[in-house]
Each structure stands twice: as C-alpha cells, then as structure tokens.
Amino acid sequence: MKELFLELKQAIIDGDEDIVGELSQKVIDESINPVDAVQEGLIKGIEVVGELWKAGEVFLPDVMMSAEAMKVGLGLLEPEIAKLGMSEGESKGKIVLGTVEGDIHDIGKNITGAMFTAAGYKVFDIGTDIKAEDFVLKAQEVGADIIGASALLTTTMSAQKQIIDYLIEHNLKDQFKVFIGGGPTSQAYADEIGADGWAESADEAVALADRMLAK
C-alpha cells in the first residue's frame, strides 16, 4: 500500500495523468482507503511540486501538468470518498465550497471538498469564479453551516471579504460560518476581514469545522 502511495505521489510530481488514473483505479479495485490515497499520494505529490515551484526548480507548465494529473486522481477517488461519508441524515454539517470571483484555481478547493466529504460533511461544491451573492444564495438554499471560500491570487483575496460584507449587508452574518483559505491568505487576513476561520490545509479546515460546530 505504502508503495502504491509513493507511486501515486511520483506520478503527480511527473504530471503523468495516465499513471495517476491507473493507480487511482487500482486503489478502488483493491479496496484501499481512498482518503489515504489522496492524503499520502496525491496531496504529498502536489506539495512537492509546490515547493519546487517556489524554489524556481519547475515552471508553470510543469505545475499545470501536475494539477491536471491531480484532477484525474480526484475525479476517480472523490466518489469513493463520498461513499464513505455518512448518509445525509447523519452528516456532521453542510458546507458550500467555491473559489471566489475572478479566480479559476480549483485544486485546493477540490482537495478540501474531498477531505470534508471523508470526514462526514455534506459538501456542495459550486465551482470557481463565484460571485459573493452566489455563495450566499447557495448556502441559504441548502441550509449550510459553513461557507468555504478559496482564493489563490492576491488580486482575488478581496472577493473573500465581499462575501462577508454581503452577509453583513443582508443581516445574515449570524447564519453561516465563513472559512477562507488559499495560498496568499493568512489568519491575520481572516481576522482583518471578519472571517470565522482560516486553515492552511484541508485537514486543518476539517478540524476547525469539527471544533466550531461541536459548540
């Protein structure tokens, strides 16, 4: 199993969609825990690529190839993770997840969604480039507990604040917890804009939600 996860990690680093697809299918066929495969294989691989990118050792096309390979793996494993989640009646809570307006990055969002699903939450992924009011309308429609907004660009971080401003403007701030995340964000920024939570990784976001909703 460990060997398989290492192969998955390497395939992500190599940006090899075919190998990622084959290995992810193997995880399913051999009834290996898909959450472990995502955490120990896919995420570990993309983390390495991120570090190499920061160090200037790989270039944007390499990062994009790894991102596409990651999508292939998540596409196969997410439905398996969803099967592990509890039935809707027993879900720990509902979370509306999206990437903010002007931003089309979705890897972090997709990983976070997979981890929340695995932890027993009902996840409503509304995609990328989403306007503030659309986050809120979806949250109202499904009776969400949490709105999770991802921003991967410094230029789109302000759209996370727009969601909170929209909630305040429409007297809805008490109805939902707002979590923010993404590369340029921080706890200090979350405090500054009045977000209820910030997490550096998907695991931390789930742990934060568990603590917050248990109160």
mmCIF file of the C-alpha atoms, coordinates in Angstrom:
data_MODEL
# 
_entry.id   MODEL 
# 
loop_
_atom_site.group_PDB 
_atom_site.id 
_atom_site.type_symbol 
_atom_site.label_atom_id 
_atom_site.label_alt_id 
_atom_site.label_comp_id 
_atom_site.label_asym_id 
_atom_site.label_entity_id 
_atom_site.label_seq_id 
_atom_site.pdbx_PDB_ins_code 
_atom_site.Cartn_x 
_atom_site.Cartn_y 
_atom_site.Cartn_z 
_atom_site.occupancy 
_atom_site.B_iso_or_equiv 
_atom_site.pdbx_formal_charge 
_atom_site.auth_seq_id 
_atom_site.auth_comp_id 
_atom_site.auth_asym_id 
_atom_site.auth_atom_id 
_atom_site.pdbx_PDB_model_num 
ATOM 1   C CA . MET A 1 1   ? 0.000   0.000  0.000   1.00 0.00 ? 1   MET A CA 1 
ATOM 2   C CA . LYS A 1 2   ? 2.810   2.359  1.002   1.00 0.00 ? 2   LYS A CA 1 
ATOM 3   C CA . GLU A 1 3   ? 4.476   1.527  -2.311  1.00 0.00 ? 3   GLU A CA 1 
ATOM 4   C CA . LEU A 1 4   ? 1.290   2.408  -4.209  1.00 0.00 ? 4   LEU A CA 1 
ATOM 5   C CA . PHE A 1 5   ? 1.009   5.765  -2.422  1.00 0.00 ? 5   PHE A CA 1 
ATOM 6   C CA . LEU A 1 6   ? 4.647   6.547  -3.272  1.00 0.00 ? 6   LEU A CA 1 
ATOM 7   C CA . GLU A 1 7   ? 3.964   5.697  -6.922  1.00 0.00 ? 7   GLU A CA 1 
ATOM 8   C CA . LEU A 1 8   ? 0.910   7.984  -6.884  1.00 0.00 ? 8   LEU A CA 1 
ATOM 9   C CA . LYS A 1 9   ? 2.967   10.785 -5.340  1.00 0.00 ? 9   LYS A CA 1 
ATOM 10  C CA . GLN A 1 10  ? 5.648   10.376 -8.017  1.00 0.00 ? 10  GLN A CA 1 
ATOM 11  C CA . ALA A 1 11  ? 3.087   10.279 -10.838 1.00 0.00 ? 11  ALA A CA 1 
ATOM 12  C CA . ILE A 1 12  ? 1.695   13.614 -9.614  1.00 0.00 ? 12  ILE A CA 1 
ATOM 13  C CA . ILE A 1 13  ? 5.213   15.092 -9.486  1.00 0.00 ? 13  ILE A CA 1 
ATOM 14  C CA . ASP A 1 14  ? 5.784   13.802 -13.047 1.00 0.00 ? 14  ASP A CA 1 
ATOM 15  C CA . GLY A 1 15  ? 2.411   15.181 -14.148 1.00 0.00 ? 15  GLY A CA 1 
ATOM 16  C CA . ASP A 1 16  ? 1.515   11.794 -15.653 1.00 0.00 ? 16  ASP A CA 1 
ATOM 17  C CA . GLU A 1 17  ? -2.282  11.667 -15.974 1.00 0.00 ? 17  GLU A CA 1 
ATOM 18  C CA . ASP A 1 18  ? -2.340  8.106  -17.343 1.00 0.00 ? 18  ASP A CA 1 
ATOM 19  C CA . ILE A 1 19  ? -0.332  6.642  -14.482 1.00 0.00 ? 19  ILE A CA 1 
ATOM 20  C CA . VAL A 1 20  ? -2.335  8.610  -11.894 1.00 0.00 ? 20  VAL A CA 1 
ATOM 21  C CA . GLY A 1 21  ? -5.524  7.243  -13.477 1.00 0.00 ? 21  GLY A CA 1 
ATOM 22  C CA . GLU A 1 22  ? -4.239  3.652  -13.444 1.00 0.00 ? 22  GLU A CA 1 
ATOM 23  C CA . LEU A 1 23  ? -3.032  3.856  -9.844  1.00 0.00 ? 23  LEU A CA 1 
ATOM 24  C CA . SER A 1 24  ? -6.233  5.543  -8.635  1.00 0.00 ? 24  SER A CA 1 
ATOM 25  C CA . GLN A 1 25  ? -8.260  2.787  -10.291 1.00 0.00 ? 25  GLN A CA 1 
ATOM 26  C CA . LYS A 1 26  ? -6.025  0.232  -8.551  1.00 0.00 ? 26  LYS A CA 1 
ATOM 27  C CA . VAL A 1 27  ? -6.840  1.889  -5.204  1.00 0.00 ? 27  VAL A CA 1 
ATOM 28  C CA . ILE A 1 28  ? -10.550 1.389  -5.976  1.00 0.00 ? 28  ILE A CA 1 
ATOM 29  C CA . ASP A 1 29  ? -10.172 -2.167 -7.319  1.00 0.00 ? 29  ASP A CA 1 
ATOM 30  C CA . GLU A 1 30  ? -8.154  -3.295 -4.300  1.00 0.00 ? 30  GLU A CA 1 
ATOM 31  C CA . SER A 1 31  ? -10.480 -1.561 -1.802  1.00 0.00 ? 31  SER A CA 1 
ATOM 32  C CA . ILE A 1 32  ? -7.669  0.589  -0.406  1.00 0.00 ? 32  ILE A CA 1 
ATOM 33  C CA . ASN A 1 33  ? -8.844  3.568  1.662   1.00 0.00 ? 33  ASN A CA 1 
ATOM 34  C CA . PRO A 1 34  ? -9.301  6.406  -0.885  1.00 0.00 ? 34  PRO A CA 1 
ATOM 35  C CA . VAL A 1 35  ? -8.765  9.061  1.793   1.00 0.00 ? 35  VAL A CA 1 
ATOM 36  C CA . ASP A 1 36  ? -5.301  7.657  2.498   1.00 0.00 ? 36  ASP A CA 1 
ATOM 37  C CA . ALA A 1 37  ? -4.571  7.561  -1.233  1.00 0.00 ? 37  ALA A CA 1 
ATOM 38  C CA . VAL A 1 38  ? -5.496  11.248 -1.557  1.00 0.00 ? 38  VAL A CA 1 
ATOM 39  C CA . GLN A 1 39  ? -3.567  12.317 1.541   1.00 0.00 ? 39  GLN A CA 1 
ATOM 40  C CA . GLU A 1 40  ? -0.484  10.115 1.199   1.00 0.00 ? 40  GLU A CA 1 
ATOM 41  C CA . GLY A 1 41  ? -0.316  10.064 -2.604  1.00 0.00 ? 41  GLY A CA 1 
ATOM 42  C CA . LEU A 1 42  ? -1.975  12.960 -4.421  1.00 0.00 ? 42  LEU A CA 1 
ATOM 43  C CA . ILE A 1 43  ? -1.538  15.681 -1.795  1.00 0.00 ? 43  ILE A CA 1 
ATOM 44  C CA . LYS A 1 44  ? 2.046   14.682 -0.951  1.00 0.00 ? 44  LYS A CA 1 
ATOM 45  C CA . GLY A 1 45  ? 2.865   14.873 -4.668  1.00 0.00 ? 45  GLY A CA 1 
ATOM 46  C CA . ILE A 1 46  ? 1.294   18.273 -5.252  1.00 0.00 ? 46  ILE A CA 1 
ATOM 47  C CA . GLU A 1 47  ? 3.033   19.616 -2.108  1.00 0.00 ? 47  GLU A CA 1 
ATOM 48  C CA . VAL A 1 48  ? 6.412   18.629 -3.578  1.00 0.00 ? 48  VAL A CA 1 
ATOM 49  C CA . VAL A 1 49  ? 5.513   20.346 -6.861  1.00 0.00 ? 49  VAL A CA 1 
ATOM 50  C CA . GLY A 1 50  ? 4.516   23.468 -4.907  1.00 0.00 ? 50  GLY A CA 1 
ATOM 51  C CA . GLU A 1 51  ? 7.860   23.530 -3.092  1.00 0.00 ? 51  GLU A CA 1 
ATOM 52  C CA . LEU A 1 52  ? 9.793   23.037 -6.348  1.00 0.00 ? 52  LEU A CA 1 
ATOM 53  C CA . TRP A 1 53  ? 7.770   25.854 -7.941  1.00 0.00 ? 53  TRP A CA 1 
ATOM 54  C CA . LYS A 1 54  ? 8.572   28.201 -5.056  1.00 0.00 ? 54  LYS A CA 1 
ATOM 55  C CA . ALA A 1 55  ? 12.254  27.271 -5.339  1.00 0.00 ? 55  ALA A CA 1 
ATOM 56  C CA . GLY A 1 56  ? 12.206  28.010 -9.070  1.00 0.00 ? 56  GLY A CA 1 
ATOM 57  C CA . GLU A 1 57  ? 13.088  24.408 -9.964  1.00 0.00 ? 57  GLU A CA 1 
ATOM 58  C CA . VAL A 1 58  ? 9.953   23.732 -12.009 1.00 0.00 ? 58  VAL A CA 1 
ATOM 59  C CA . PHE A 1 59  ? 7.964   26.053 -14.251 1.00 0.00 ? 59  PHE A CA 1 
ATOM 60  C CA . LEU A 1 60  ? 4.292   26.872 -14.713 1.00 0.00 ? 60  LEU A CA 1 
ATOM 61  C CA . PRO A 1 61  ? 3.666   24.249 -17.449 1.00 0.00 ? 61  PRO A CA 1 
ATOM 62  C CA . ASP A 1 62  ? 5.025   21.571 -15.059 1.00 0.00 ? 62  ASP A CA 1 
ATOM 63  C CA . VAL A 1 63  ? 2.748   22.778 -12.279 1.00 0.00 ? 63  VAL A CA 1 
ATOM 64  C CA . MET A 1 64  ? -0.238  22.750 -14.658 1.00 0.00 ? 64  MET A CA 1 
ATOM 65  C CA . MET A 1 65  ? 0.555   19.169 -15.743 1.00 0.00 ? 65  MET A CA 1 
ATOM 66  C CA . SER A 1 66  ? 0.696   18.053 -12.115 1.00 0.00 ? 66  SER A CA 1 
ATOM 67  C CA . ALA A 1 67  ? -2.566  19.910 -11.427 1.00 0.00 ? 67  ALA A CA 1 
ATOM 68  C CA . GLU A 1 68  ? -4.294  18.128 -14.325 1.00 0.00 ? 68  GLU A CA 1 
ATOM 69  C CA . ALA A 1 69  ? -2.960  14.767 -13.131 1.00 0.00 ? 69  ALA A CA 1 
ATOM 70  C CA . MET A 1 70  ? -4.278  15.596 -9.664  1.00 0.00 ? 70  MET A CA 1 
ATOM 71  C CA . LYS A 1 71  ? -7.732  16.263 -11.144 1.00 0.00 ? 71  LYS A CA 1 
ATOM 72  C CA . VAL A 1 72  ? -7.726  12.827 -12.776 1.00 0.00 ? 72  VAL A CA 1 
ATOM 73  C CA . GLY A 1 73  ? -6.949  11.181 -9.428  1.00 0.00 ? 73  GLY A CA 1 
ATOM 74  C CA . LEU A 1 74  ? -9.529  13.204 -7.507  1.00 0.00 ? 74  LEU A CA 1 
ATOM 75  C CA . GLY A 1 75  ? -12.111 12.543 -10.219 1.00 0.00 ? 75  GLY A CA 1 
ATOM 76  C CA . LEU A 1 76  ? -11.797 8.806  -9.593  1.00 0.00 ? 76  LEU A CA 1 
ATOM 77  C CA . LEU A 1 77  ? -11.308 8.846  -5.826  1.00 0.00 ? 77  LEU A CA 1 
ATOM 78  C CA . GLU A 1 78  ? -13.786 11.544 -4.728  1.00 0.00 ? 78  GLU A CA 1 
ATOM 79  C CA . PRO A 1 79  ? -16.887 9.409  -5.496  1.00 0.00 ? 79  PRO A CA 1 
ATOM 80  C CA . GLU A 1 80  ? -15.320 6.595  -3.434  1.00 0.00 ? 80  GLU A CA 1 
ATOM 81  C CA . ILE A 1 81  ? -14.682 9.023  -0.580  1.00 0.00 ? 81  ILE A CA 1 
ATOM 82  C CA . ALA A 1 82  ? -18.289 10.203 -0.791  1.00 0.00 ? 82  ALA A CA 1 
ATOM 83  C CA . LYS A 1 83  ? -19.440 6.598  -0.313  1.00 0.00 ? 83  LYS A CA 1 
ATOM 84  C CA . LEU A 1 84  ? -17.510 6.525  2.958   1.00 0.00 ? 84  LEU A CA 1 
ATOM 85  C CA . GLY A 1 85  ? -19.268 9.672  4.187   1.00 0.00 ? 85  GLY A CA 1 
ATOM 86  C CA . MET A 1 86  ? -22.353 9.285  6.315   1.00 0.00 ? 86  MET A CA 1 
ATOM 87  C CA . SER A 1 87  ? -25.840 9.364  4.885   1.00 0.00 ? 87  SER A CA 1 
ATOM 88  C CA . GLU A 1 88  ? -27.283 12.864 4.624   1.00 0.00 ? 88  GLU A CA 1 
ATOM 89  C CA . GLY A 1 89  ? -29.377 12.493 7.757   1.00 0.00 ? 89  GLY A CA 1 
ATOM 90  C CA . GLU A 1 90  ? -26.276 11.890 9.811   1.00 0.00 ? 90  GLU A CA 1 
ATOM 91  C CA . SER A 1 91  ? -23.899 14.392 8.229   1.00 0.00 ? 91  SER A CA 1 
ATOM 92  C CA . LYS A 1 92  ? -21.848 16.487 10.646  1.00 0.00 ? 92  LYS A CA 1 
ATOM 93  C CA . GLY A 1 93  ? -22.815 19.630 8.800   1.00 0.00 ? 93  GLY A CA 1 
ATOM 94  C CA . LYS A 1 94  ? -23.244 21.203 5.386   1.00 0.00 ? 94  LYS A CA 1 
ATOM 95  C CA . ILE A 1 95  ? -20.562 23.226 3.655   1.00 0.00 ? 95  ILE A CA 1 
ATOM 96  C CA . VAL A 1 96  ? -20.824 25.301 0.495   1.00 0.00 ? 96  VAL A CA 1 
ATOM 97  C CA . LEU A 1 97  ? -17.418 25.403 -1.159  1.00 0.00 ? 97  LEU A CA 1 
ATOM 98  C CA . GLY A 1 98  ? -16.181 27.533 -4.031  1.00 0.00 ? 98  GLY A CA 1 
ATOM 99  C CA . THR A 1 99  ? -13.366 29.630 -5.462  1.00 0.00 ? 99  THR A CA 1 
ATOM 100 C CA . VAL A 1 100 ? -14.087 33.350 -5.422  1.00 0.00 ? 100 VAL A CA 1 
ATOM 101 C CA . GLU A 1 101 ? -14.932 35.638 -8.325  1.00 0.00 ? 101 GLU A CA 1 
ATOM 102 C CA . GLY A 1 102 ? -12.072 36.269 -10.721 1.00 0.00 ? 102 GLY A CA 1 
ATOM 103 C CA . ASP A 1 103 ? -10.205 33.115 -9.676  1.00 0.00 ? 103 ASP A CA 1 
ATOM 104 C CA . ILE A 1 104 ? -10.355 29.797 -11.536 1.00 0.00 ? 104 ILE A CA 1 
ATOM 105 C CA . HIS A 1 105 ? -7.976  27.755 -9.361  1.00 0.00 ? 105 HIS A CA 1 
ATOM 106 C CA . ASP A 1 106 ? -9.633  24.645 -8.022  1.00 0.00 ? 106 ASP A CA 1 
ATOM 107 C CA . ILE A 1 107 ? -7.047  22.180 -6.719  1.00 0.00 ? 107 ILE A CA 1 
ATOM 108 C CA . GLY A 1 108 ? -7.094  23.414 -3.123  1.00 0.00 ? 108 GLY A CA 1 
ATOM 109 C CA . LYS A 1 109 ? -10.877 23.593 -3.203  1.00 0.00 ? 109 LYS A CA 1 
ATOM 110 C CA . ASN A 1 110 ? -11.176 20.080 -4.609  1.00 0.00 ? 110 ASN A CA 1 
ATOM 111 C CA . ILE A 1 111 ? -8.829  18.609 -2.016  1.00 0.00 ? 111 ILE A CA 1 
ATOM 112 C CA . THR A 1 112 ? -10.691 20.402 0.772   1.00 0.00 ? 112 THR A CA 1 
ATOM 113 C CA . GLY A 1 113 ? -14.024 19.145 -0.559  1.00 0.00 ? 113 GLY A CA 1 
ATOM 114 C CA . ALA A 1 114 ? -12.741 15.567 -0.656  1.00 0.00 ? 114 ALA A CA 1 
ATOM 115 C CA . MET A 1 115 ? -11.480 15.788 2.928   1.00 0.00 ? 115 MET A CA 1 
ATOM 116 C CA . PHE A 1 116 ? -14.726 17.321 4.222   1.00 0.00 ? 116 PHE A CA 1 
ATOM 117 C CA . THR A 1 117 ? -16.709 14.583 2.476   1.00 0.00 ? 117 THR A CA 1 
ATOM 118 C CA . ALA A 1 118 ? -14.474 11.909 4.004   1.00 0.00 ? 118 ALA A CA 1 
ATOM 119 C CA . ALA A 1 119 ? -14.973 13.461 7.442   1.00 0.00 ? 119 ALA A CA 1 
ATOM 120 C CA . GLY A 1 120 ? -18.751 13.092 7.157   1.00 0.00 ? 120 GLY A CA 1 
ATOM 121 C CA . TYR A 1 121 ? -19.826 16.522 5.916   1.00 0.00 ? 121 TYR A CA 1 
ATOM 122 C CA . LYS A 1 122 ? -22.261 17.150 3.078   1.00 0.00 ? 122 LYS A CA 1 
ATOM 123 C CA . VAL A 1 123 ? -20.318 19.241 0.553   1.00 0.00 ? 123 VAL A CA 1 
ATOM 124 C CA . PHE A 1 124 ? -21.894 21.469 -2.084  1.00 0.00 ? 124 PHE A CA 1 
ATOM 125 C CA . ASP A 1 125 ? -19.090 22.422 -4.491  1.00 0.00 ? 125 ASP A CA 1 
ATOM 126 C CA . ILE A 1 126 ? -20.254 25.390 -6.556  1.00 0.00 ? 126 ILE A CA 1 
ATOM 127 C CA . GLY A 1 127 ? -17.103 25.663 -8.671  1.00 0.00 ? 127 GLY A CA 1 
ATOM 128 C CA . THR A 1 128 ? -14.759 28.538 -9.487  1.00 0.00 ? 128 THR A CA 1 
ATOM 129 C CA . ASP A 1 129 ? -15.122 32.257 -10.273 1.00 0.00 ? 129 ASP A CA 1 
ATOM 130 C CA . ILE A 1 130 ? -18.168 32.535 -7.997  1.00 0.00 ? 130 ILE A CA 1 
ATOM 131 C CA . LYS A 1 131 ? -19.747 35.878 -7.030  1.00 0.00 ? 131 LYS A CA 1 
ATOM 132 C CA . ALA A 1 132 ? -20.262 36.692 -3.343  1.00 0.00 ? 132 ALA A CA 1 
ATOM 133 C CA . GLU A 1 133 ? -24.049 36.632 -3.580  1.00 0.00 ? 133 GLU A CA 1 
ATOM 134 C CA . ASP A 1 134 ? -23.993 33.213 -5.276  1.00 0.00 ? 134 ASP A CA 1 
ATOM 135 C CA . PHE A 1 135 ? -22.096 31.731 -2.326  1.00 0.00 ? 135 PHE A CA 1 
ATOM 136 C CA . VAL A 1 136 ? -24.754 33.124 -0.011  1.00 0.00 ? 136 VAL A CA 1 
ATOM 137 C CA . LEU A 1 137 ? -27.741 32.109 -2.149  1.00 0.00 ? 137 LEU A CA 1 
ATOM 138 C CA . LYS A 1 138 ? -26.479 28.527 -2.316  1.00 0.00 ? 138 LYS A CA 1 
ATOM 139 C CA . ALA A 1 139 ? -25.838 28.484 1.433   1.00 0.00 ? 139 ALA A CA 1 
ATOM 140 C CA . GLN A 1 140 ? -29.408 29.675 2.052   1.00 0.00 ? 140 GLN A CA 1 
ATOM 141 C CA . GLU A 1 141 ? -30.829 27.159 -0.422  1.00 0.00 ? 141 GLU A CA 1 
ATOM 142 C CA . VAL A 1 142 ? -29.183 24.114 1.214   1.00 0.00 ? 142 VAL A CA 1 
ATOM 143 C CA . GLY A 1 143 ? -29.208 25.363 4.811   1.00 0.00 ? 143 GLY A CA 1 
ATOM 144 C CA . ALA A 1 144 ? -25.427 25.359 5.052   1.00 0.00 ? 144 ALA A CA 1 
ATOM 145 C CA . ASP A 1 145 ? -23.484 25.666 8.292   1.00 0.00 ? 145 ASP A CA 1 
ATOM 146 C CA . ILE A 1 146 ? -20.280 26.847 6.634   1.00 0.00 ? 146 ILE A CA 1 
ATOM 147 C CA . ILE A 1 147 ? -19.349 28.848 3.546   1.00 0.00 ? 147 ILE A CA 1 
ATOM 148 C CA . GLY A 1 148 ? -15.832 27.964 2.411   1.00 0.00 ? 148 GLY A CA 1 
ATOM 149 C CA . ALA A 1 149 ? -14.202 30.451 0.025   1.00 0.00 ? 149 ALA A CA 1 
ATOM 150 C CA . SER A 1 150 ? -10.871 29.798 -1.644  1.00 0.00 ? 150 SER A CA 1 
ATOM 151 C CA . ALA A 1 151 ? -8.623  32.439 -3.251  1.00 0.00 ? 151 ALA A CA 1 
ATOM 152 C CA . LEU A 1 152 ? -5.286  31.573 -4.839  1.00 0.00 ? 152 LEU A CA 1 
ATOM 153 C CA . LEU A 1 153 ? -4.338  35.032 -6.078  1.00 0.00 ? 153 LEU A CA 1 
ATOM 154 C CA . THR A 1 154 ? -3.519  38.150 -4.065  1.00 0.00 ? 154 THR A CA 1 
ATOM 155 C CA . THR A 1 155 ? -5.722  40.028 -6.539  1.00 0.00 ? 155 THR A CA 1 
ATOM 156 C CA . THR A 1 156 ? -8.806  37.925 -5.703  1.00 0.00 ? 156 THR A CA 1 
ATOM 157 C CA . MET A 1 157 ? -8.463  37.848 -1.909  1.00 0.00 ? 157 MET A CA 1 
ATOM 158 C CA . SER A 1 158 ? -10.691 40.917 -1.649  1.00 0.00 ? 158 SER A CA 1 
ATOM 159 C CA . ALA A 1 159 ? -13.559 38.808 -3.047  1.00 0.00 ? 159 ALA A CA 1 
ATOM 160 C CA . GLN A 1 160 ? -13.463 36.778 0.188   1.00 0.00 ? 160 GLN A CA 1 
ATOM 161 C CA . LYS A 1 161 ? -14.154 39.996 2.087   1.00 0.00 ? 161 LYS A CA 1 
ATOM 162 C CA . GLN A 1 162 ? -17.055 40.720 -0.306  1.00 0.00 ? 162 GLN A CA 1 
ATOM 163 C CA . ILE A 1 163 ? -18.821 37.558 0.885   1.00 0.00 ? 163 ILE A CA 1 
ATOM 164 C CA . ILE A 1 164 ? -18.635 38.734 4.493   1.00 0.00 ? 164 ILE A CA 1 
ATOM 165 C CA . ASP A 1 165 ? -19.689 42.266 3.507   1.00 0.00 ? 165 ASP A CA 1 
ATOM 166 C CA . TYR A 1 166 ? -22.672 40.801 1.637   1.00 0.00 ? 166 TYR A CA 1 
ATOM 167 C CA . LEU A 1 167 ? -23.714 38.760 4.680   1.00 0.00 ? 167 LEU A CA 1 
ATOM 168 C CA . ILE A 1 168 ? -23.460 41.803 6.966   1.00 0.00 ? 168 ILE A CA 1 
ATOM 169 C CA . GLU A 1 169 ? -25.365 43.983 4.499   1.00 0.00 ? 169 GLU A CA 1 
ATOM 170 C CA . HIS A 1 170 ? -28.241 41.473 4.358   1.00 0.00 ? 170 HIS A CA 1 
ATOM 171 C CA . ASN A 1 171 ? -28.242 40.737 8.109   1.00 0.00 ? 171 ASN A CA 1 
ATOM 172 C CA . LEU A 1 172 ? -27.173 37.133 7.533   1.00 0.00 ? 172 LEU A CA 1 
ATOM 173 C CA . LYS A 1 173 ? -23.778 37.130 9.272   1.00 0.00 ? 173 LYS A CA 1 
ATOM 174 C CA . ASP A 1 174 ? -25.036 35.026 12.195  1.00 0.00 ? 174 ASP A CA 1 
ATOM 175 C CA . GLN A 1 175 ? -26.483 32.336 9.949   1.00 0.00 ? 175 GLN A CA 1 
ATOM 176 C CA . PHE A 1 176 ? -23.254 30.955 8.489   1.00 0.00 ? 176 PHE A CA 1 
ATOM 177 C CA . LYS A 1 177 ? -19.635 30.464 9.480   1.00 0.00 ? 177 LYS A CA 1 
ATOM 178 C CA . VAL A 1 178 ? -17.283 31.749 6.792   1.00 0.00 ? 178 VAL A CA 1 
ATOM 179 C CA . PHE A 1 179 ? -13.999 29.920 6.274   1.00 0.00 ? 179 PHE A CA 1 
ATOM 180 C CA . ILE A 1 180 ? -11.338 31.246 3.943   1.00 0.00 ? 180 ILE A CA 1 
ATOM 181 C CA . GLY A 1 181 ? -8.250  29.580 2.541   1.00 0.00 ? 181 GLY A CA 1 
ATOM 182 C CA . GLY A 1 182 ? -5.723  29.644 -0.274  1.00 0.00 ? 182 GLY A CA 1 
ATOM 183 C CA . GLY A 1 183 ? -2.064  30.439 -0.839  1.00 0.00 ? 183 GLY A CA 1 
ATOM 184 C CA . PRO A 1 184 ? -1.953  34.186 -0.121  1.00 0.00 ? 184 PRO A CA 1 
ATOM 185 C CA . THR A 1 185 ? -4.407  34.117 2.811   1.00 0.00 ? 185 THR A CA 1 
ATOM 186 C CA . SER A 1 186 ? -3.488  34.003 6.495   1.00 0.00 ? 186 SER A CA 1 
ATOM 187 C CA . GLN A 1 187 ? -5.016  34.022 9.968   1.00 0.00 ? 187 GLN A CA 1 
ATOM 188 C CA . ALA A 1 188 ? -4.222  37.740 10.183  1.00 0.00 ? 188 ALA A CA 1 
ATOM 189 C CA . TYR A 1 189 ? -6.137  38.400 6.967   1.00 0.00 ? 189 TYR A CA 1 
ATOM 190 C CA . ALA A 1 190 ? -9.076  36.270 8.179   1.00 0.00 ? 190 ALA A CA 1 
ATOM 191 C CA . ASP A 1 191 ? -9.194  38.325 11.395  1.00 0.00 ? 191 ASP A CA 1 
ATOM 192 C CA . GLU A 1 192 ? -8.963  41.549 9.428   1.00 0.00 ? 192 GLU A CA 1 
ATOM 193 C CA . ILE A 1 193 ? -11.975 40.784 7.211   1.00 0.00 ? 193 ILE A CA 1 
ATOM 194 C CA . GLY A 1 194 ? -14.052 39.154 9.939   1.00 0.00 ? 194 GLY A CA 1 
ATOM 195 C CA . ALA A 1 195 ? -13.938 35.548 8.691   1.00 0.00 ? 195 ALA A CA 1 
ATOM 196 C CA . ASP A 1 196 ? -14.828 32.876 11.246  1.00 0.00 ? 196 ASP A CA 1 
ATOM 197 C CA . GLY A 1 197 ? -12.000 30.578 10.296  1.00 0.00 ? 197 GLY A CA 1 
ATOM 198 C CA . TRP A 1 198 ? -8.820  30.136 8.283   1.00 0.00 ? 198 TRP A CA 1 
ATOM 199 C CA . ALA A 1 199 ? -6.834  26.998 7.635   1.00 0.00 ? 199 ALA A CA 1 
ATOM 200 C CA . GLU A 1 200 ? -3.560  26.343 5.871   1.00 0.00 ? 200 GLU A CA 1 
ATOM 201 C CA . SER A 1 201 ? -4.506  22.808 4.817   1.00 0.00 ? 201 SER A CA 1 
ATOM 202 C CA . ALA A 1 202 ? -7.631  20.758 4.172   1.00 0.00 ? 202 ALA A CA 1 
ATOM 203 C CA . ASP A 1 203 ? -7.009  18.673 7.309   1.00 0.00 ? 203 ASP A CA 1 
ATOM 204 C CA . GLU A 1 204 ? -6.856  21.806 9.445   1.00 0.00 ? 204 GLU A CA 1 
ATOM 205 C CA . ALA A 1 205 ? -10.062 23.126 7.858   1.00 0.00 ? 205 ALA A CA 1 
ATOM 206 C CA . VAL A 1 206 ? -11.909 19.929 8.809   1.00 0.00 ? 206 VAL A CA 1 
ATOM 207 C CA . ALA A 1 207 ? -10.536 20.012 12.359  1.00 0.00 ? 207 ALA A CA 1 
ATOM 208 C CA . LEU A 1 208 ? -11.595 23.670 12.671  1.00 0.00 ? 208 LEU A CA 1 
ATOM 209 C CA . ALA A 1 209 ? -15.110 22.885 11.450  1.00 0.00 ? 209 ALA A CA 1 
ATOM 210 C CA . ASP A 1 210 ? -15.366 19.970 13.897  1.00 0.00 ? 210 ASP A CA 1 
ATOM 211 C CA . ARG A 1 211 ? -14.427 22.261 16.782  1.00 0.00 ? 211 ARG A CA 1 
ATOM 212 C CA . MET A 1 212 ? -16.677 25.116 15.688  1.00 0.00 ? 212 MET A CA 1 
ATOM 213 C CA . LEU A 1 213 ? -19.804 23.085 15.002  1.00 0.00 ? 213 LEU A CA 1 
ATOM 214 C CA . ALA A 1 214 ? -19.419 20.982 18.136  1.00 0.00 ? 214 ALA A CA 1 
ATOM 215 C CA . LYS A 1 215 ? -20.013 24.081 20.267  1.00 0.00 ? 215 LYS A CA 1 
# 
